[in-house]
Amino acid sequence: RCNAVDLTKVHSHTTMSAANNSNESYCTFTLASDVTAGGLPSEEEIAKQLESNDPKIKRHALKAAIMAMLGGEALPRILMQVIRFCINSDDKPLKKLCMLYWEVVPKYQEPTSDEVLRAASGGQTVQRKLLPEMILVCNALMNDLNHPNEYVRGSMLRFLCKVKDEEILGPLIPSIKACLQHRHQYVRKNAAMAVFHAHRLHGETLIPDGPELMDAFISAETDIGARRNAFLMLYNESEELAIQFLAKNLDDVVKFGDGFALLVLDLTRKACRRDPNQKSRFVRVLFQMLSAESPAVSYEAAWTLISLSNSPTAIRAAAVTYTSLLNSQNDNNVKMIVLERLEKLKGKHSKILQELLPDIMRGLSSPNPDVCEKVLDVAMALVSNKNVADVVTSLKREVSKTTQESSDSSEEKGKVYRNMLIQAIHGCAVRFPDVAESVVHTLMDFLSSDGGMQVIIFVRAIVEKYPDLRPAILTKLINTVDEVTNTNVMCICLWILGEYCETSETVKDAYDTITEQLGEAPFIVQAKDKKAREEAAAAAAKGPELVTKNVVLADGTYATQTVYSEPKVNTALDNTPNLRKMIVGGDIFLGSVVSSCLTKMCLRGADVGLDALTVKSMTVNSLLTMCGIVKMAEVTVSAQKSSLADCSDRVTLCCRALLDPKANAILKQALLSEGKSSFAIFLKSVQGKEGKTKEESKDDVMSTQADDLIHFRQLKSLTAQAGDLDLDDGSDLARATGYADGNSLLTNELSHVYQLSGFADPVYAEAFVTVHDYDILLDILVINRTPNTLANLTVELSTMGDMKIVERPQSHTIGPLDQINIRASIKVSSTETGHIFGTIVYEDASTQEKGYINMNDIHMDIMDYIRPATCTDEVFRSMWAEFEWENKVAITTSITDLIEFLDHIVSSTNMKSLTPFDRDENGSFLAANLYAKSVFGEDALVNVSVEKKDDNDGKLAGYIRIRSKTQGIALSLGDRITSVQRGLPPKNE
């Protein structure tokens, strides 16, 4: 309601809002609270200070008077004092304070009791009577309008834009009209605004010739601001005159400034919305504004052109403007807005956007990964057979930049950006097989980088889908497997080599490469190597040794020399192949994969034409290697020690397949064929789900019901067209405020209303809490339930948690049985459950007794800050291993269905499930990963492991584990899950 302003600056053109109660009459501003330090002076003190000759004392007294009147004090004596001692002052800050005082002071006489009773009994209504003192005020305002100083004139004209009283504005109209001819543009600009304000409120009575006057004024005006204000009046009060002026000056519209151009665009939308036949009158000016220097004008012109025309020429011109804004603006918010516009265009005009795809791809140069992700989303939807080669070339070039540029902004985007590029290339290769071959070999160079997991998953899919590319890919993989440093990537590499090496050359080369990387058993750190490693680690932990000694310089003088001596790093282990390092380091799971891979190669060796001696040699070496792996698993102490039994069983099975002919006959087909077939089925199911998701996303969402009224704008009467309210504005406002359904507005508001005091308390208070990401707004309704006036009523708030009160409520005076709205702002710095508590302090004006009321706590829910999000399984696993805070919650619920329980947890925690599952399957256990991000960018990971036990009467059991980087999210989310997991909420009948 009230915007804080600097007392020495001029007000903006906002008009006064209607007052909600007596304490907010004529209020359009607030003052800094430093005036009230030490308490406000009394009415007598203020009147005495206003008589002072010192302008500083007068300013302080006038500020105190304004603050007291805002607090509900009448101060009737101060009005005449201000007129006598302040109204004719030449002090500019004091003049500004006087204008603020005229806004606050009551301008009309209070009705007598007889007049009120007469009006209540159905007699004559109470007529407002202007205070006699206001005649002197009007005379002073007129003097300022005729003042020789242009600042005083302009300041007064701006003040008059806030005055709504016809009795005050009437005598000033001739002076306002005279200011339209002033020599200074500042005066003319504000005079045009004052004329607009007066005509809008009292046009027929005060200034009936306003549009004609402004039409003559704008024709001769040369100042940009004055012309803009004049056109604003014509646009709102006389649209036909505005269109006529625009038609006469079509060629010069671009020169009239940004504000004027934006008004022209508003006029264009308004006129064409009412009469579509007028589109041709504005097409020329729209195309001119597309090339305007101002990005705001060009953006609005492009949006207006698209909304008015679907012709390819118009769409292409608007799209070109969007792409130029995308590549010329540095603000990431602007880039995201433009990309959203392009994304909407691609649905109906994809062919036109395909021509501009190279320009859109230039947006990848942005250092912000969110912008790059949006660019890739738009670009991937526009890829076709004609441009896929160029797109893939650009993507490969961007991937290369991420490794070539170490200090550039591309490197700062890091792993996230590289993974996005790899996924985009993967999508292109899947949709267009012709580019798969050129893409695979380029990406395989990044197997050793932090994006290696995405690359190897892509390679695995390509190897399965395109058999013609297998020989070249396998050869490249065999040559680069020694560069892989990630354990998970190495596992997939070995699985690919074991499954798809189907020729004698590839089997022999792959086997030799793997055994060479493994080396010979045992795979255990020797005692001497272990001791040397421990000594090197101890030396490194000590850090450099500082040695200080005296030396003689060349000129014979002495000096002190300080030398840092660092221990030599033992590089003997650095020559060990990566695969052997991983096995020796205790990676039991990788050892199982190695055993399976070597077994498959030995079984396939005889089938692909290798001689018996070679196959036998491979088998013997494989058995020795597998024995060494099992020995390593038994001896080495590692985090995977629990996998020892599984590793032993798997290696034993492989050994039996190689040694026992009967086991060979049973297991050979399963080992060599079923892995590939299962993977092929998995790929088909993934593609089917992606296609199904795309089809569902294309389905039209019901926006209106079948029995809703249909509004035809063309059939509305001219009187309705001229009004400010449109029948469709309600739905537009609902979408703009985030309420898609009108019924949800009241429901959401009521869910955020907290009762702070009881109904029996002298002061009743309740708060409406609005959460805006980083801050919380409290709108506190305070009702005086006593027949006495309560003075100096203050709501004293305190917070617990990572919350800080930014704007503390001020003191107020509330009349008997009156009410007031008090606002407070609280800054939030992290996602943590917090509490807001406090006390209401007041003073009874009649008894002079102080009262205190302790308010109920406001509990801030973590759900206000949590937003569903998605990430890949690899990113989830890496964050799960990295985050140190974990909260483990045991499952205790009355829900008996696994899927129903998971859906309940997902909806109650506002998270997204990353684990795909089939709802038609009936199982006895379920495991799923959930992910969400807070508005502060913090990650929340949840793993749900639930089992339906037969011996527990069909009840669910298990654990929900929450991990996060900060303790607050883990604890708050755990409390939330504990409170909601017990059962489903009752359904409304």
KARA-V626298 format. One line per field, one symbol per residue. phi: phi as a letter, one per 20 degrees, with the letter a starting at -180 (. if undefined). A space follows every 10 residues. Layout:
phi = ???
//
This chain:
phi = .cdfcffede feefefeffe bffdfmecbc dffffefnnf ffffffffff efeeffffff ffffffffff eofelfffgf ffffddfdfe ffffffffff fffeffdcff ffffffffff enefffefdf ffffffffff fffffdffef ffffffffff fdedeffefg feggffffff dffeffffff ffffffffff ecffeebfeg fffffffffd fdffffffff fffffedbff ffffffffcf fdffeeofff ffffffffff ffffcffegf fdffffffff dfffffffff fffffffebd fgffffffff ffffffedee ffffffffff fffffffdcf fffffdggff fffffffeff ffffffffff fdfcffdfff ffffffffff ffdfeedfff fffmffffff fffffgffff fcffefffff fffffdfeef efffffffff ffffecffef gffffffffd ffefdeffff ffgfffffed fccfffffff ffffffffme fedcffffff ffffffffff ffnfeecdbe cdefeneebd ddceddffef efffefgfff gffffoefff ffffffffff fffegffeof ffffffffff ffffffffff ffffefebfe ffefffffff fffffffede gffffeegff fedfffffff ffffffffff fffffffeff efecefdffd ddffefffff fffeedfeff ffffffendf dfffffffff fdddeecefe ffcebbcddd ddlebcddde edceededfd dlfceedccc oeccfecefe fcddfflecb dddbcceddb ebfccdbrbe dbcffedlee cccfeffdee efffdecfbc bfffffffff fefdeccddf ecbefddfff ffffffffdl dceeefbefe fdcdbbcbdd bbcefeneec dcddcccdef eclmfebqcd ddcbfdffff fffffffffd ffafffeff
//
